[in-house]
């Protein structure tokens, strides 16, 4: 008798793919935010700067 059913392994792999996709999208969004801040840093009007 196997310890884990094959169906559970498939669900675990699918979850890992979704998690890595979400991590990649968050990293891309963070990079876009950083690049935008670097590009327009002097044009932003900061009240506390």
C-alpha positions in Angstrom: 0.0 0.0 0.0 1.6 3.4 -1.0 2.0 6.0 1.7 0.4 8.8 -0.2 -2.1 8.4 -3.1 -0.8 9.5 -6.5 -3.5 12.2 -6.7 -2.1 14.0 -3.7 1.3 14.2 -5.3 -0.2 15.8 -8.4 -2.0 18.4 -6.3 1.2 19.2 -4.4 3.1 19.7 -7.7 0.3 22.0 -9.0 0.3 24.0 -5.8 4.1 24.5 -6.2 3.7 25.7 -9.7 1.0 28.2 -8.7 3.1 29.4 -5.8 6.2 29.9 -7.9 4.1 31.8 -10.6 2.7 34.1 -7.9 6.2 34.7 -6.5 7.4 35.6 -10.0 4.6 38.0 -10.6 5.2 39.7 -7.3 8.9 40.0 -8.1 8.1 41.6 -11.5 5.7 44.1 -9.8 8.3 45.0 -7.2 11.0 45.5 -9.9 8.6 47.8 -11.9 7.9 49.8 -8.8 11.6 50.2 -8.0 12.4 51.2 -11.6 9.6 53.7 -11.6 10.8 55.2 -8.3 14.4 55.4 -9.5 13.3 57.0 -12.9 11.0 59.6 -11.4 12.6 60.2 -8.0 13.4 63.9 -8.6 10.0 64.6 -10.2 8.0 63.4 -7.2 6.8 66.0 -4.8 7.5 64.7 -1.3 6.1 66.7 1.6 8.7 65.3 4.1 11.7 65.1 1.9 
